[in-house]
Structures are given as C-alpha cells and as structure tokens.
Amino acid sequence: MNREDIRYIGLLFREIAGRERKIAVCTFLLAILEAANPYIMILCTGVLVDGVYRKESMESLLFYTACALGLKLLFRVACSRMGEWFNQKLDYTRQLDEEQLNRQSLSMDYEYLEDTHVQELRTRALARSYYGIRGWLLLQVREFLKGIFSMLTALVIVFPMLAGGAQMGGGGMFSLLASLLLLLVIGVLVWGNYRAGIYYTRKSVEILDGLDGIHNKSAYYLDLLSGVESQKDLRIHAQQRMIRQDVDALFEASRKGEWRIGQMYIRRQLIGVTFPGLSGLCIYLFAGIKAFLGQISIGNVVSYTASIIQLARSASRFAGCVGRMKSVADYSRDYMQYRNLEKRKRQGTIPVEKRRDGRFQIDFEHVSFRYPGTEEYVISDLTLSFEIGEKMAIVGPNGSGKTTFIKLLCRLYDVTEGCIKLNGIDIRKYDYQEYCALFAVVFQDFCIFAFPLGENIAAAGVVEEAAAEDALVRAGLGERLAKLPQGLATYVGRQFSDGGVSFSGGEKQKMAIARAIYKDAPFVIMDEPTAALDPLAECDVYAGFDRMVGKKTALYISHRLASCRFCEDILVFDKGRVVQRGSHEELAAQQGLYRRLWNAQAQYYQQP
Ligand code: ADP
C-alpha cells in the first residue's frame, strides 16, 4: 500500500464517519471488544490455576470462576449486540453506495456515460462486495483495528515474563538473553506468518480482480436472459447454443478462478496453523523452564502461552486484512474517482432570454467535433444559421453526422472547435438547465419508462392531465387512450403493475412524440420519429406535423426523403459537412447527393 492508497481509504472513511458518526465509533468499539474478548478467559484461567495451585478456598475459586464467566458473558452480549447493529448498518451502506452512484450517473456530463473507462469505474465500485465499497471498507477497518489491539494486548500481558529476567542478578542475565532469543524466534515466526498472510491474500485478490471481467459478463447475460426483449432475436437467430457455450465458458473460468482462490486459502490456513503452533511450542518451553525455576507461576504459564498463541493468530488475521486493504484502496479510488468526475461541460450562468417576440436564432460558426477519446472528426467546419419558426429537414447517409449535429445543438456534448450561438451568445455561457428547456427532442433511440403513461408524457410526477391528453391526441394516440380503463394512470409495461399495458413499438414512438409536444419548447427536434410507425400513422404524423409543432422551430431527421418535402429548408449532410441546402425542388434540380439519394429511393415507389 502506498500513500495514495492510504489517502483514498482515509477519504472514504472520513466521508462515512462524517455522515454516520455512530458507525465509525461502533467500528472502533467493536474492534476493541472483539480483540479483548479472548484474553478474558486467558487471564481468568491463569488466575484460577494459580488459585488451585495455592490451594485457595472453594469460595475464592468459585468467585474467580463466576467473575470470569460474568465478564465473558458481558463481553459476548456487548459484542453480539453491537455486531448486529453493525451488520444492519452494512446493509444500509450498500444502499448508500447505490444511491450515491445513481445520483452521480444522473448528474454527470453526458459524455461520461459513453466512456467505457468511466462505466468500468462504476461497475467495479459496485461489484466489489455484498456490502458495497463502504461496507467492505468498514469490515476491513474493523479487522485492522482488531488485529492491532489484539497484538498490543498480548504484548502487554507477556511483557512481565519477557522483562522478568532483567530484575534478577547473574541468573537474570541468562534469563534476559533467553527472553531476547525467544522474542527473536517468535518475532520471526509472527513476521513469517504475517508476510505469508499478505502474500496469499494479495494473490487471492489478484485472482478475484481477474474475475471481474467474467463476473461483469455473467451479470450481463443474467440481465439479458431475464428480460423478454432479447429472447425474440436469440430464438430467431438460434443463438441459444452460442450463448450457452459462452455462459458455460464463463462458468468454467469462474470455477477455475474460485478453485485457485481455494488453493490459496488452504495454503494460507496451513501456514496460519503451523506458525502459531511453533510459536506456542517455543513459549511453552520457555514458560515451562521459567515456572520450573520458580520465576513465574503455573497460572502465568497458562496466560503467557495462550497470549502468545493468540498474538500469532492475530498477526495472521491482521496480515490477511493488510493484504485486503490494498484492494479496499483500489476500490475506494474507483468509487471516489467516479463520484468526483470533474464537470468538463461549462455550466454557464446567463439566463436564456425570454424574448417577447419569441425569436431565437441559432448560428453554428466553424463547428468541428470529435467524440471524446477518438481522433476522427465527425463534424467538420460546419457553419449555418436558422431561426425560430423554420421547418428544417436534415438528410444524409448513415454516419454522416446528423444525430451528432443534434447532440451538439442540445449540448449533450460541447463542440471541439468553433462555437454555437443562440441570439449571438455562445450557448456554453447560458445556464445549462434553462438552455436545455428550449428543446423538445424525440431521439431515434428514445426511452419510454415503466412509469404511468401520464408521467411519461409529462416527464414529471405531477401531470397536467388536459395537456397530456391533448398531446397524446395530437400524436395519434387519442383512440388508444380512450380505451385504457385507467387512462393516464395506466402503467407502461407490467413490471410494476398487473394492470400495466405492453404497448407496441409504434405506440411508444407516438408517446415519445406526445412527450415532446407536452414540453411545449420553442425547438422541436425529431430524429427518425416515424421509424416504428405504420404507413398510415406515418402519414398522420406528416399531415399533422404543422399542427403538432405550430410556429416552433422544427428540425427533422429522416431517411425517407419524401417525408422531408414539407420542410422548406433541407440540409444535406455528408461526412460531417453540410454539402447542400435548399428546398426539395431546388435540391432535386441540382446534380448532387440529394438527387442521388432521392432517385435511389424513388425507384422503389415507381409504378411497375
Ligand atoms: P447519423 O445520425 O448521420 O447516422 P451519427 O451522428 O450518429 O450519424 O454518427 C456520426 C459518426 O460518429 C459515425 O461514424 C459514428 O460511428 C460516430 N459516433 C456516433 N456516436 C459516437 C460515440 N458516442 N462515440 C464515438 N463515435 C460515435
């Protein structure tokens, strides 16, 4: 463990203690109680043996026994009560981890969500242990402190015996040397045990880390196979066999990894039993000789030997814990890094102007963009303007940058070069939330949630029912809504309610359109909004488009060029650039990409 590791452990522990002071105190107290617990019987047995040896009265012996049992009981009860409370808190810490990670996912820059490294940080931070990273940390801190307290207690108990020779004369010199030799031997054994503990724990943790990828993939399959969505494709493409083989291979790799960890554990246990045993043997010999020479009592022999054995055991457990601390540090680092990802996106402060004339002008000025972590520009030197009230279509081959253009406009990403302006001001200077409120977008890969229909349309818990119903009617779902007994309260899907309805892909697409209408934002953007609709529904959307968007600015991406004809302004994208712009008639009259695309599609619609 290096300083960086200790820093991350300290940071996370301070955060836990700051939020839940009681749990930090409990970890500390529990470590002391658990460390002290074995020594009660060790010391009491020594006193009792001495009592018997000195032929003390039955009453005194009974009194010692009662005290020993009473103390033991007290410690046991205290340990178990506190342990229960501690374990309950561990359940809570796992939830706290999830809550914090989800909170971060919801607020982080969008670009991080597509960053594999960032997503791995999240998976690792969550996957480490049943109790989550905080629970894992608390457990190890408790073990760590317990190990230190236990070893210190053992040393305090045996110190008089080891130092005993110093107070005696000539024979004392011999005794002192013997003590030092014993200390050396026991020190070597304890150290060896400690190193072995660290070595095997590290190895196990390394193997476990190597299994992370396998566990991730297994979790993916578990998720995939428990849902209905994937099953159609799997069955139709007969992929069951492929997946079964993959799952079997994962299982086998996981089993091998677990077996290797088991081997490490067995070797560790072997050393863990042998070294304390050897320490016990040495101390028995030493204490036995001392007792024979009359320098210590028989009771002391019992307490000293048992304490040294306990010391060796504690050192072994402590070593395991130190080995695991490295992984605690690694996962604390992942967790803290994920939680503290710096915001790259400028938040901006300028409020978006609420213009009385409702006019907004957007200017792209020499905008170039490449996705974070990639070298290739997907938008190159783009310069264009448009105003509120215009209906603009964006067409072009796959991968030409149409969706990226929309993402830049909505500030899901910030431009790499150049700038986008709203009414003459760089959009990065506007308050982000206010700026976002200007756009209602139906993404190609829109998401409708397993919430009630009304909440989906309002994108909020509070639903303005009349507006939501109106939006659904305008999006073409009026008849469907009328037939739903629970109306807007109907759950989408059956995940959370038996009364939920499994809507079709086309119906969900209409919901996404209705959500955009409900938002009533100045800009309406639709990225392939009719892909899942039947021809009649598609026709309805085009015919009703003006009604849907009114006087708002509408940006419309579609592969079906015929459906873009109603837009007076058409942008033709190719390789991240706008290569043509104009009305359908103008573009169709020019030799160029638009005409080629148009002709390619038109031939399928010609009469035979
Ligand atoms: P279109 O909408 O015109 O089909 P896109 O704007 O979606 O095209 O994509 C433009 C290019 O950007 C494509 O080459 C695509 O592979 C790439 N791209 C899209 N999203 C990402 C991303 N998150 N990371 C890296 N490259 C991306």
Residues whose N, C-alpha, C, O or C-beta is under 5 A from the ligand:
A	BS01	ADP	E114 Y371 V378 P397 N398 G399 S400 G401 K402 T403 T404
